[in-house]
Structures are given as C-alpha cells and as structure tokens.
Amino acid sequence: MSQPLGLGWFSTGRGEGSRGLLLAVLEAMDRGALNARIEFVFCNRELGQAEGSDQFIALVQSRGIPLVLLSSQRFRREHGNRPWAELREDFDRAAMDLLKQHSPEVSVNAGYMLIAPLLCRAHRMINLHPALPGGPVGTWQQVIWKLISERAVESGAMVHVVTEEVDGGPVLSCCRFPVRGPAIDPLWGEVQGRVVEDMTKSPGEALPLFKAIRQAGVIRERPLLVQTLVAIADGRLDVENAGAMPHADLTRDVENAVAEAGLV
C-alpha cells in the first residue's frame, strides 16, 4: 500500500456540519476506504467560546489528533478591534507560525469561516462549497435562498482549490442532485408567489422547502468530500494541476454512498 495521504484540516467548528465532515473522513479512514492521516486540525476558536466549537474540539482531542487553536475573536480584540480586513494577513502569519512543523500534502477547509489569503498560498488547500460549479457563492444559507429565488431544478456541491477569490478556485470534483420531484414539488407549491426576502425573515430557515434542500445537500456533501479525498489519495485527482483538466463528476459514487447509508 502506498503512503497515506497527509492531510491538514482547517475549521471554525461551528456546529454539526463541521463535526459531520470530520467524522465522515475519520470513519472512511477507520474502515480502510481512505488511505490518509490527519496531521493536524487548526481551529480559529478556543475552548469556552461556543458550544459548537467546544464539541468539535472535544472530537479532535478524543481522536488524539494534534490540535492547534488560535482564536480569531481574541486575536482581533488583542489588536485593538481593528477591521478584520486589516488583520487577515497578520492572523494568517500567526497561524502559519504555529503550523510550521507540519507539511501536509493537502489541507481541507471544512467550515473554516475566514478568508485566508496567505494560508492558501502556504498550504495546498481544498474547500467544500454547497453549490454546483458556476452556481451561487456565499454561505450555504445564501446558496439555498438563491436556489429558491431562481426556482432551480437542481443543485449540487463541489470541491475546489482555495484561492484568494472566494469560492472561485479551480474545481476538482462535484456532484449534482435534483431539487424537484414528487417529494419536494408540494413544498415549491407552498412558496409560489411569495417574495424570498420576506421568507428569509419569516419563517426563515424553518421554511419546509429550505429545510428539504438543505437536507438533500448535507447527505451528499460528506460523501463528496470523502470520495474526492479517495481520488486524490489514489492519484486520480491532482490538486496542484486542478483547472488544467475537466473536473470529476462524482455523482454516481456519491449517490451509491448515500444509498448504502440508507439516506434516500
């Protein structure tokens, strides 16, 4: 067997989504489906800052993975609460100093909520984005509201190389799924004629259509990330040369994984 793929992991660890992505990769490693090791986890929160990140940190510690914490909130406070745009590069330098002993082959951004202009040059980084190539940019919430406003018929997720252009780096892989069909069409009927801006306020993320689209994405994002890392570890995808060749459509692999897990 070839050497395991050395991974770095960057996350803010805000909630279930961040923990779920890390767990999915760890479980794939445990069962031998992914030949990789996580060399470190970097989190821009510290213990006691939020319940979600505390749970994320506890998960990392329970697995004995080297953990590097540098609170961006504390960093900003200690630098006079200057605008974050002025502090991004300073924060990146501080993070790079803490991580200088590590040299992963690929680093994963999984719920890392900071733009990292220097880190993405120092580390070969990939990011999971909850939209198809050429689709909506922004947070997963912004993506879903955009899909609703455009009355989309499909959505998806992609893994791309991190660059200074937010959600705009070369695409490595993607998967796609319908947001229409017998189960979800009645929910589209419920929003017929309604203004999206009004729905974002009430009922907001409790809107049944919003929740259905989110769930369809979540169950596929985790296997997409795993299958992409498997392809990188096997040499079928090359992060360094992403963009020089067409990205991989991993829809079939992702749908097989979703079916095997009994999620559809």
MIDOSE-1310 file (N, C-alpha, C; in nm, 2 decimals, decimal comma, always signed):
residues 264
msqp	+0,09/-0,12/+0,00/+0,00/+0,00/+0,00/+0,09/+0,12/+0,00; +0,05/+0,23/-0,07/+0,12/+0,35/-0,08/+0,11/+0,42/+0,05; +0,20/+0,52/+0,07/+0,19/+0,60/+0,19/+0,06/+0,68/+0,20; +0,01/+0,69/+0,33/-0,12/+0,76/+0,35/-0,10/+0,91/+0,30
lglg	-0,21/+0,96/+0,25/-0,21/+1,10/+0,22/-0,21/+1,18/+0,34; -0,12/+1,28/+0,35/-0,11/+1,36/+0,47/-0,20/+1,48/+0,46; -0,29/+1,49/+0,55/-0,40/+1,60/+0,55/-0,38/+1,70/+0,66; -0,40/+1,82/+0,63/-0,43/+1,93/+0,73/-0,57/+1,95/+0,73
wfst	-0,62/+2,01/+0,84/-0,77/+2,03/+0,85/-0,79/+2,17/+0,92; -0,87/+2,25/+0,85/-0,90/+2,39/+0,90/-1,05/+2,40/+0,92; -1,09/+2,44/+1,03/-1,23/+2,45/+1,06/-1,26/+2,55/+1,17; -1,37/+2,62/+1,16/-1,41/+2,71/+1,28/-1,49/+2,62/+1,37
grge	-1,54/+2,50/+1,33/-1,61/+2,41/+1,41/-1,73/+2,46/+1,47; -1,81/+2,53/+1,39/-1,93/+2,60/+1,45/-2,04/+2,51/+1,49; -2,06/+2,39/+1,42/-2,17/+2,31/+1,45/-2,17/+2,17/+1,40; -2,29/+2,11/+1,38/-2,30/+1,98/+1,34/-2,23/+1,95/+1,20
gsrg	-2,25/+2,05/+1,11/-2,19/+2,04/+0,98/-2,04/+2,01/+0,98; -1,97/+2,10/+1,06/-1,82/+2,08/+1,06/-1,78/+1,95/+1,13; -1,85/+1,91/+1,24/-1,82/+1,79/+1,30/-1,85/+1,67/+1,21; -1,96/+1,68/+1,14/-2,00/+1,57/+1,05/-1,90/+1,55/+0,94
llla	-1,85/+1,65/+0,88/-1,75/+1,64/+0,77/-1,62/+1,57/+0,83; -1,58/+1,61/+0,95/-1,46/+1,55/+1,00/-1,49/+1,40/+1,04; -1,60/+1,38/+1,10/-1,64/+1,24/+1,13/-1,65/+1,15/+1,01; -1,70/+1,20/+0,90/-1,71/+1,12/+0,78/-1,58/+1,08/+0,72
vlea	-1,48/+1,17/+0,73/-1,34/+1,14/+0,68/-1,28/+1,04/+0,78; -1,29/+1,06/+0,91/-1,23/+0,97/+1,01/-1,29/+0,83/+0,99; -1,42/+0,82/+0,97/-1,48/+0,69/+0,96/-1,43/+0,62/+0,83; -1,41/+0,70/+0,72/-1,36/+0,64/+0,60/-1,22/+0,59/+0,62
mdrg	-1,14/+0,66/+0,70/-1,01/+0,62/+0,73/-1,01/+0,49/+0,82; -1,10/+0,49/+0,91/-1,11/+0,37/+1,00/-1,15/+0,25/+0,93; -1,23/+0,25/+0,83/-1,28/+0,13/+0,76/-1,19/+0,10/+0,64; -1,08/+0,18/+0,62/-0,98/+0,15/+0,52/-1,02/+0,19/+0,38
alna	-1,13/+0,27/+0,37/-1,17/+0,32/+0,24/-1,09/+0,44/+0,20; -1,03/+0,51/+0,29/-0,95/+0,63/+0,26/-0,81/+0,61/+0,32; -0,71/+0,61/+0,24/-0,57/+0,59/+0,28/-0,51/+0,73/+0,31; -0,53/+0,77/+0,43/-0,49/+0,91/+0,47/-0,47/+0,92/+0,62
rief	-0,40/+1,02/+0,66/-0,39/+1,05/+0,80/-0,40/+1,20/+0,82; -0,46/+1,25/+0,93/-0,48/+1,39/+0,96/-0,36/+1,43/+1,04; -0,28/+1,52/+0,99/-0,16/+1,56/+1,06/-0,19/+1,67/+1,17; -0,29/+1,75/+1,15/-0,33/+1,85/+1,25/-0,47/+1,90/+1,21
vfcn	-0,53/+1,95/+1,31/-0,66/+2,03/+1,30/-0,63/+2,17/+1,35; -0,66/+2,27/+1,27/-0,65/+2,41/+1,31/-0,79/+2,46/+1,33; -0,81/+2,52/+1,44/-0,94/+2,58/+1,47/-0,93/+2,73/+1,51; -1,00/+2,82/+1,45/-0,99/+2,96/+1,49/-1,08/+3,00/+1,60
relg	-1,11/+2,90/+1,69/-1,18/+2,93/+1,81/-1,11/+2,86/+1,92; -1,14/+2,90/+2,05/-1,08/+2,83/+2,16/-1,19/+2,78/+2,25; -1,15/+2,69/+2,35/-1,24/+2,63/+2,44/-1,32/+2,74/+2,52; -1,45/+2,72/+2,53/-1,53/+2,81/+2,60/-1,59/+2,92/+2,52
qaeg	-1,56/+2,93/+2,39/-1,60/+3,04/+2,31/-1,74/+3,01/+2,25; -1,78/+2,88/+2,23/-1,91/+2,85/+2,18/-1,93/+2,70/+2,20; -2,05/+2,66/+2,22/-2,08/+2,52/+2,24/-2,05/+2,43/+2,12; -2,08/+2,48/+2,00/-2,05/+2,40/+1,88/-1,90/+2,37/+1,87
sdqf	-1,82/+2,48/+1,88/-1,67/+2,46/+1,86/-1,62/+2,38/+1,98; -1,67/+2,39/+2,10/-1,63/+2,31/+2,21/-1,65/+2,16/+2,18; -1,76/+2,13/+2,12/-1,79/+1,99/+2,08/-1,69/+1,94/+1,97; -1,66/+2,03/+1,88/-1,57/+2,00/+1,77/-1,43/+1,97/+1,83
ialv	-1,39/+2,06/+1,91/-1,26/+2,04/+1,98/-1,25/+1,91/+2,06; -1,36/+1,88/+2,13/-1,36/+1,76/+2,20/-1,35/+1,63/+2,11; -1,41/+1,64/+1,99/-1,40/+1,53/+1,90/-1,25/+1,51/+1,85; -1,19/+1,62/+1,82/-1,05/+1,62/+1,77/-0,96/+1,56/+1,88
qsrg	-0,98/+1,61/+2,01/-0,90/+1,56/+2,12/-0,92/+1,41/+2,15; -1,05/+1,37/+2,13/-1,08/+1,22/+2,15/-1,01/+1,13/+2,06; -0,97/+1,18/+1,94/-0,91/+1,10/+1,84/-0,75/+1,12/+1,85; -0,71/+1,20/+1,94/-0,56/+1,21/+1,95/-0,49/+1,29/+1,84
iplv	-0,57/+1,37/+1,76/-0,51/+1,44/+1,65/-0,45/+1,57/+1,70; -0,33/+1,60/+1,66/-0,27/+1,73/+1,70/-0,36/+1,85/+1,67; -0,39/+1,93/+1,77/-0,49/+2,03/+1,77/-0,42/+2,17/+1,79; -0,44/+2,26/+1,69/-0,38/+2,39/+1,70/-0,50/+2,49/+1,71
llss	-0,50/+2,57/+1,82/-0,61/+2,67/+1,84/-0,55/+2,81/+1,84; -0,62/+2,90/+1,76/-0,59/+3,04/+1,76/-0,72/+3,11/+1,74; -0,77/+3,17/+1,84/-0,90/+3,24/+1,84/-0,89/+3,37/+1,75; -0,96/+3,37/+1,64/-0,96/+3,50/+1,57/-1,04/+3,61/+1,64
qrfr	-1,13/+3,57/+1,73/-1,20/+3,67/+1,81/-1,10/+3,73/+1,91; -1,03/+3,65/+1,98/-0,93/+3,70/+2,07/-0,82/+3,78/+2,00; -0,78/+3,73/+1,88/-0,67/+3,80/+1,80/-0,72/+3,94/+1,77; -0,84/+3,95/+1,72/-0,89/+4,08/+1,69/-0,90/+4,18/+1,81
rehg	-0,94/+4,12/+1,92/-0,95/+4,20/+2,04/-0,81/+4,25/+2,09; -0,71/+4,16/+2,08/-0,58/+4,19/+2,12/-0,51/+4,29/+2,02; -0,57/+4,31/+1,90/-0,52/+4,40/+1,81/-0,61/+4,52/+1,79; -0,67/+4,57/+1,90/-0,75/+4,69/+1,90/-0,88/+4,69/+1,83
nrpw	-0,93/+4,57/+1,81/-1,06/+4,55/+1,73/-1,06/+4,63/+1,60; -0,94/+4,62/+1,54/-0,94/+4,68/+1,40/-1,02/+4,60/+1,30; -1,06/+4,66/+1,19/-1,14/+4,58/+1,09/-1,07/+4,45/+1,05; -1,15/+4,35/+1,04/-1,08/+4,22/+1,01/-1,01/+4,22/+0,88
aelr	-1,06/+4,30/+0,78/-0,99/+4,31/+0,65/-0,84/+4,35/+0,67; -0,82/+4,43/+0,78/-0,68/+4,48/+0,80/-0,60/+4,37/+0,88; -0,66/+4,27/+0,93/-0,59/+4,18/+1,02/-0,58/+4,04/+0,95; -0,64/+4,02/+0,84/-0,64/+3,88/+0,78/-0,50/+3,83/+0,76
edfd	-0,41/+3,91/+0,70/-0,28/+3,86/+0,67/-0,20/+3,84/+0,80; -0,22/+3,93/+0,90/-0,15/+3,92/+1,03/-0,19/+3,79/+1,10; -0,32/+3,76/+1,09/-0,37/+3,63/+1,15/-0,31/+3,51/+1,08; -0,31/+3,52/+0,95/-0,25/+3,41/+0,87/-0,11/+3,38/+0,91
raam	-0,03/+3,49/+0,92/+0,11/+3,48/+0,96/+0,12/+3,41/+1,10; +0,04/+3,45/+1,19/+0,04/+3,39/+1,32/+0,00/+3,24/+1,31; -0,10/+3,21/+1,23/-0,14/+3,07/+1,21/-0,02/+2,99/+1,15; +0,04/+3,04/+1,05/+0,15/+2,97/+0,98/+0,26/+2,95/+1,07
dllk	+0,29/+3,04/+1,16/+0,40/+3,02/+1,26/+0,37/+2,90/+1,35; +0,24/+2,89/+1,39/+0,20/+2,78/+1,48/+0,20/+2,64/+1,40; +0,19/+2,65/+1,27/+0,18/+2,53/+1,19/+0,31/+2,49/+1,12; +0,41/+2,56/+1,14/+0,54/+2,55/+1,06/+0,60/+2,41/+1,07
qhsp	+0,57/+2,33/+1,18/+0,62/+2,20/+1,19/+0,55/+2,10/+1,11; +0,44/+2,13/+1,05/+0,36/+2,04/+0,97/+0,37/+2,07/+0,82; +0,37/+1,97/+0,74/+0,38/+1,98/+0,60/+0,28/+1,88/+0,53; +0,15/+1,90/+0,54/+0,06/+1,81/+0,48/+0,06/+1,82/+0,33
evsv	+0,02/+1,72/+0,26/+0,02/+1,72/+0,11/-0,10/+1,80/+0,07; -0,21/+1,79/+0,14/-0,34/+1,86/+0,11/-0,40/+1,91/+0,24; -0,46/+2,03/+0,24/-0,53/+2,07/+0,36/-0,68/+2,09/+0,32; -0,77/+2,06/+0,41/-0,91/+2,06/+0,38/-0,97/+2,18/+0,46
nagy	-1,04/+2,27/+0,40/-1,12/+2,37/+0,46/-1,26/+2,31/+0,48; -1,30/+2,29/+0,60/-1,43/+2,23/+0,62/-1,50/+2,31/+0,73; -1,57/+2,41/+0,68/-1,64/+2,50/+0,78/-1,54/+2,60/+0,84; -1,44/+2,64/+0,76/-1,35/+2,74/+0,81/-1,40/+2,87/+0,76
mlia	-1,44/+2,96/+0,85/-1,52/+3,08/+0,81/-1,44/+3,20/+0,78; -1,31/+3,19/+0,77/-1,22/+3,31/+0,74/-1,16/+3,30/+0,60; -1,15/+3,42/+0,54/-1,08/+3,43/+0,41/-0,93/+3,42/+0,45; -0,85/+3,34/+0,39/-0,71/+3,31/+0,43/-0,62/+3,34/+0,31
pllc	-0,58/+3,47/+0,29/-0,50/+3,50/+0,17/-0,36/+3,44/+0,17; -0,30/+3,43/+0,29/-0,16/+3,38/+0,29/-0,16/+3,23/+0,32; -0,26/+3,18/+0,40/-0,26/+3,04/+0,43/-0,29/+2,96/+0,30; -0,37/+3,01/+0,21/-0,40/+2,94/+0,09/-0,28/+2,93/-0,01
rahr	-0,18/+3,02/+0,01/-0,06/+3,01/-0,06/+0,04/+2,92/+0,00; +0,04/+2,91/+0,13/+0,14/+2,83/+0,21/+0,09/+2,68/+0,21; -0,04/+2,66/+0,20/-0,09/+2,52/+0,21/-0,17/+2,50/+0,08; -0,16/+2,38/+0,03/-0,24/+2,34/-0,09/-0,38/+2,30/-0,03
minl	-0,47/+2,39/-0,04/-0,60/+2,38/+0,03/-0,71/+2,36/-0,07; -0,81/+2,27/-0,02/-0,93/+2,25/-0,09/-1,05/+2,28/+0,00; -1,16/+2,32/-0,06/-1,28/+2,36/+0,01/-1,40/+2,30/-0,05; -1,49/+2,26/+0,04/-1,62/+2,21/+0,00/-1,72/+2,33/-0,01
hpal	-1,78/+2,34/-0,12/-1,88/+2,45/-0,14/-2,01/+2,39/-0,18; -2,12/+2,43/-0,11/-2,25/+2,36/-0,14/-2,33/+2,41/-0,26; -2,26/+2,42/-0,37/-2,33/+2,45/-0,50/-2,25/+2,39/-0,61; -2,32/+2,39/-0,73/-2,25/+2,34/-0,85/-2,15/+2,44/-0,90
pggp	-2,05/+2,40/-0,98/-1,96/+2,49/-1,04/-2,04/+2,59/-1,12; -2,01/+2,72/-1,10/-2,08/+2,83/-1,17/-2,21/+2,86/-1,10; -2,24/+2,80/-0,99/-2,36/+2,82/-0,91/-2,34/+2,93/-0,81; -2,44/+2,95/-0,72/-2,43/+3,06/-0,62/-2,31/+3,05/-0,53
vgtw	-2,26/+3,16/-0,49/-2,15/+3,17/-0,40/-2,20/+3,21/-0,26; -2,11/+3,21/-0,16/-2,15/+3,25/-0,03/-2,18/+3,14/+0,07; -2,24/+3,16/+0,18/-2,27/+3,06/+0,28/-2,37/+2,97/+0,23; -2,39/+2,85/+0,29/-2,49/+2,75/+0,25/-2,63/+2,81/+0,26
qqvi	-2,65/+2,90/+0,36/-2,78/+2,97/+0,37/-2,81/+3,06/+0,24; -2,70/+3,13/+0,21/-2,72/+3,22/+0,09/-2,74/+3,14/-0,04; -2,67/+3,03/-0,05/-2,69/+2,94/-0,16/-2,84/+2,89/-0,17; -2,89/+2,85/-0,06/-3,03/+2,79/-0,07/-3,13/+2,90/-0,10
wkli	-3,12/+3,02/-0,04/-3,21/+3,12/-0,08/-3,20/+3,16/-0,22; -3,08/+3,16/-0,28/-3,06/+3,19/-0,42/-3,13/+3,08/-0,51; -3,12/+2,96/-0,47/-3,18/+2,85/-0,54/-3,33/+2,87/-0,54; -3,39/+2,90/-0,43/-3,53/+2,93/-0,42/-3,57/+3,04/-0,50
sera	-3,50/+3,15/-0,50/-3,53/+3,27/-0,57/-3,53/+3,25/-0,72; -3,44/+3,16/-0,77/-3,42/+3,13/-0,91/-3,51/+3,01/-0,95; -3,59/+2,95/-0,85/-3,67/+2,84/-0,88/-3,59/+2,73/-0,95; -3,48/+2,69/-0,89/-3,38/+2,60/-0,95/-3,45/+2,46/-0,96
vesg	-3,40/+2,38/-1,06/-3,44/+2,24/-1,07/-3,34/+2,14/-1,02; -3,21/+2,19/-1,00/-3,11/+2,10/-0,95/-3,01/+2,19/-0,87; -2,94/+2,12/-0,79/-2,83/+2,18/-0,71/-2,72/+2,08/-0,70; -2,62/+2,10/-0,62/-2,51/+2,01/-0,60/-2,41/+2,07/-0,50
amvh	-2,29/+2,01/-0,51/-2,18/+2,05/-0,42/-2,05/+2,03/-0,50; -1,95/+2,11/-0,47/-1,82/+2,09/-0,54/-1,71/+2,10/-0,44; -1,60/+2,05/-0,48/-1,47/+2,07/-0,41/-1,38/+2,14/-0,50; -1,33/+2,25/-0,45/-1,24/+2,33/-0,53/-1,11/+2,37/-0,46
vvte	-1,01/+2,41/-0,53/-0,89/+2,46/-0,47/-0,91/+2,60/-0,41; -0,86/+2,63/-0,29/-0,88/+2,76/-0,23/-0,78/+2,86/-0,29; -0,84/+2,97/-0,33/-0,76/+3,08/-0,38/-0,81/+3,21/-0,30; -0,75/+3,32/-0,34/-0,79/+3,44/-0,27/-0,93/+3,49/-0,32
evdg	-0,97/+3,43/-0,43/-1,11/+3,46/-0,49/-1,21/+3,36/-0,41; -1,29/+3,42/-0,33/-1,38/+3,34/-0,25/-1,47/+3,25/-0,34; -1,47/+3,12/-0,31/-1,55/+3,02/-0,38/-1,52/+3,02/-0,53; -1,40/+3,06/-0,57/-1,37/+3,08/-0,71/-1,25/+3,00/-0,76
gpvl	-1,19/+2,92/-0,68/-1,07/+2,85/-0,73/-1,11/+2,73/-0,82; -1,00/+2,68/-0,89/-1,03/+2,57/-0,98/-1,10/+2,45/-0,92; -1,20/+2,40/-0,99/-1,29/+2,29/-0,94/-1,22/+2,15/-0,96; -1,22/+2,07/-0,85/-1,17/+1,94/-0,86/-1,28/+1,84/-0,89
sccr	-1,39/+1,85/-0,82/-1,49/+1,75/-0,83/-1,63/+1,81/-0,80; -1,73/+1,74/-0,83/-1,87/+1,79/-0,80/-1,96/+1,67/-0,80; -2,08/+1,69/-0,74/-2,19/+1,60/-0,76/-2,32/+1,69/-0,77; -2,42/+1,63/-0,83/-2,54/+1,71/-0,85/-2,66/+1,62/-0,81
fpvr	-2,77/+1,70/-0,77/-2,89/+1,63/-0,73/-3,01/+1,72/-0,76; -3,13/+1,66/-0,79/-3,25/+1,73/-0,82/-3,31/+1,80/-0,70; -3,36/+1,92/-0,72/-3,44/+1,98/-0,61/-3,59/+1,99/-0,66; -3,63/+1,90/-0,75/-3,76/+1,89/-0,79/-3,80/+1,74/-0,79
gpai	-3,92/+1,71/-0,78/-3,97/+1,57/-0,78/-4,09/+1,55/-0,69; -4,15/+1,43/-0,69/-4,27/+1,41/-0,62/-4,27/+1,45/-0,47; -4,15/+1,43/-0,40/-4,15/+1,46/-0,26/-4,14/+1,61/-0,23; -4,07/+1,68/-0,32/-4,04/+1,82/-0,29/-4,13/+1,92/-0,36
dplw	-4,19/+1,88/-0,47/-4,27/+1,97/-0,55/-4,38/+2,04/-0,47; -4,45/+1,96/-0,38/-4,55/+2,03/-0,30/-4,50/+2,15/-0,21; -4,37/+2,14/-0,17/-4,31/+2,24/-0,10/-4,28/+2,37/-0,18; -4,25/+2,34/-0,31/-4,23/+2,45/-0,41/-4,37/+2,52/-0,42
gevq	-4,48/+2,44/-0,42/-4,61/+2,50/-0,44/-4,64/+2,59/-0,32; -4,59/+2,56/-0,20/-4,62/+2,64/-0,09/-4,56/+2,78/-0,10; -4,45/+2,80/-0,18/-4,38/+2,93/-0,18/-4,42/+3,00/-0,31; -4,51/+2,94/-0,39/-4,54/+3,01/-0,52/-4,60/+3,15/-0,49
grvv	-4,54/+3,25/-0,56/-4,59/+3,38/-0,55/-4,54/+3,46/-0,43; -4,46/+3,39/-0,34/-4,41/+3,46/-0,22/-4,27/+3,53/-0,25; -4,24/+3,63/-0,18/-4,12/+3,71/-0,20/-4,01/+3,65/-0,11; -3,90/+3,61/-0,17/-3,79/+3,55/-0,10/-3,74/+3,63/+0,02
edmt	-3,73/+3,76/+0,00/-3,68/+3,85/+0,10/-3,77/+3,84/+0,22; -3,90/+3,83/+0,20/-3,99/+3,81/+0,31/-3,98/+3,68/+0,38; -3,95/+3,58/+0,31/-3,94/+3,44/+0,36/-3,81/+3,43/+0,45; -3,71/+3,50/+0,41/-3,58/+3,49/+0,49/-3,61/+3,55/+0,63
kspg	-3,70/+3,63/+0,65/-3,73/+3,69/+0,78/-3,83/+3,60/+0,86; -3,93/+3,55/+0,79/-4,03/+3,46/+0,85/-4,09/+3,37/+0,74; -4,08/+3,24/+0,75/-4,03/+3,17/+0,87/-3,87/+3,15/+0,87; -3,80/+3,20/+0,78/-3,66/+3,19/+0,77/-3,62/+3,04/+0,74
ealp	-3,52/+2,99/+0,81/-3,46/+2,86/+0,78/-3,56/+2,75/+0,82; -3,67/+2,78/+0,89/-3,77/+2,68/+0,92/-3,87/+2,66/+0,81; -3,85/+2,73/+0,70/-3,93/+2,71/+0,58/-3,91/+2,56/+0,53; -4,02/+2,48/+0,52/-4,00/+2,34/+0,48/-3,92/+2,32/+0,35
lfka	-3,94/+2,41/+0,25/-3,86/+2,39/+0,13/-3,71/+2,42/+0,15; -3,68/+2,52/+0,23/-3,54/+2,55/+0,27/-3,48/+2,43/+0,34; -3,55/+2,37/+0,43/-3,50/+2,25/+0,51/-3,48/+2,13/+0,42; -3,57/+2,11/+0,32/-3,56/+2,00/+0,23/-3,44/+2,01/+0,14
irqa	-3,41/+2,13/+0,09/-3,30/+2,15/+0,00/-3,17/+2,13/+0,09; -3,17/+2,19/+0,21/-3,05/+2,17/+0,29/-3,02/+2,03/+0,32; -3,12/+1,95/+0,36/-3,10/+1,81/+0,39/-3,05/+1,73/+0,27; -3,10/+1,76/+0,15/-3,06/+1,69/+0,03/-2,91/+1,72/+0,00
gvir	-2,86/+1,84/+0,04/-2,72/+1,88/+0,02/-2,64/+1,81/+0,12; -2,68/+1,82/+0,25/-2,60/+1,77/+0,36/-2,56/+1,62/+0,34; -2,66/+1,54/+0,30/-2,63/+1,40/+0,29/-2,54/+1,36/+0,18; -2,51/+1,46/+0,09/-2,42/+1,43/-0,02/-2,29/+1,50/-0,01
erpl	-2,28/+1,61/+0,07/-2,16/+1,68/+0,09/-2,05/+1,60/+0,15; -2,09/+1,52/+0,25/-1,99/+1,44/+0,32/-1,93/+1,33/+0,23; -2,02/+1,25/+0,16/-1,95/+1,15/+0,07/-1,88/+1,21/-0,04; -1,92/+1,33/-0,09/-1,84/+1,40/-0,19/-1,70/+1,43/-0,15
lvqt	-1,69/+1,49/-0,03/-1,56/+1,52/+0,03/-1,48/+1,39/+0,04; -1,54/+1,28/+0,10/-1,46/+1,16/+0,11/-1,42/+1,10/-0,02; -1,51/+1,10/-0,12/-1,48/+1,04/-0,25/-1,37/+1,12/-0,32; -1,37/+1,25/-0,30/-1,27/+1,34/-0,36/-1,13/+1,31/-0,30
lvai	-1,13/+1,30/-0,16/-1,00/+1,27/-0,10/-0,95/+1,13/-0,14; -1,04/+1,03/-0,15/-1,00/+0,90/-0,20/-0,94/+0,91/-0,34; -1,00/+0,99/-0,43/-0,94/+1,01/-0,56/-0,81/+1,08/-0,56; -0,79/+1,17/-0,47/-0,66/+1,24/-0,45/-0,56/+1,14/-0,40
adgr	-0,59/+1,06/-0,30/-0,50/+0,96/-0,24/-0,46/+0,86/-0,34; -0,56/+0,82/-0,43/-0,53/+0,72/-0,53/-0,46/+0,77/-0,66; -0,44/+0,91/-0,66/-0,37/+0,97/-0,77/-0,46/+0,99/-0,89; -0,59/+0,98/-0,88/-0,69/+1,01/-0,99/-0,72/+1,15/-1,00
ldve	-0,70/+1,23/-0,89/-0,72/+1,37/-0,90/-0,59/+1,44/-0,85; -0,55/+1,55/-0,92/-0,43/+1,62/-0,89/-0,46/+1,76/-0,84; -0,45/+1,79/-0,72/-0,48/+1,92/-0,67/-0,40/+2,03/-0,73; -0,27/+2,00/-0,75/-0,17/+2,10/-0,80/-0,21/+2,14/-0,94
naga	-0,26/+2,05/-1,02/-0,29/+2,08/-1,16/-0,44/+2,10/-1,18; -0,52/+2,12/-1,08/-0,66/+2,14/-1,09/-0,68/+2,26/-1,18; -0,78/+2,25/-1,27/-0,81/+2,36/-1,37/-0,74/+2,33/-1,50; -0,64/+2,25/-1,51/-0,58/+2,22/-1,63/-0,65/+2,11/-1,71
mpha	-0,75/+2,04/-1,64/-0,83/+1,94/-1,70/-0,97/+1,95/-1,64; -1,07/+1,88/-1,70/-1,20/+1,89/-1,66/-1,21/+1,83/-1,51; -1,30/+1,89/-1,44/-1,33/+1,84/-1,30/-1,40/+1,70/-1,31; -1,39/+1,63/-1,20/-1,45/+1,50/-1,20/-1,60/+1,51/-1,15
dltr	-1,69/+1,45/-1,22/-1,83/+1,44/-1,17/-1,85/+1,31/-1,09; -1,86/+1,32/-0,96/-1,86/+1,20/-0,88/-2,00/+1,17/-0,83; -2,10/+1,22/-0,91/-2,24/+1,20/-0,87/-2,27/+1,05/-0,85; -2,23/+0,96/-0,94/-2,26/+0,82/-0,92/-2,20/+0,76/-0,79
dven	-2,08/+0,79/-0,76/-2,02/+0,74/-0,64/-2,09/+0,80/-0,52; -2,12/+0,93/-0,52/-2,19/+0,99/-0,41/-2,33/+0,93/-0,39; -2,40/+0,91/-0,50/-2,54/+0,85/-0,48/-2,53/+0,71/-0,43; -2,43/+0,63/-0,47/-2,41/+0,50/-0,42/-2,38/+0,50/-0,27
avae	-2,30/+0,59/-0,23/-2,27/+0,60/-0,09/-2,39/+0,64/-0,01; -2,47/+0,73/-0,06/-2,59/+0,78/+0,01/-2,69/+0,66/+0,02; -2,70/+0,58/-0,09/-2,80/+0,47/-0,09/-2,75/+0,36/+0,01; -2,62/+0,34/+0,01/-2,57/+0,24/+0,10/-2,59/+0,27/+0,25
aglv	-2,59/+0,40/+0,28/-2,61/+0,45/+0,41/-2,76/+0,46/+0,44; -2,84/+0,43/+0,35/-2,99/+0,43/+0,37/-3,05/+0,57/+0,39; -2,98/+0,67/+0,32/-3,03/+0,81/+0,34/-3,13/+0,85/+0,24; -3,15/+0,77/+0,14/-3,26/+0,80/+0,04/-3,34/+0,68/+0,01
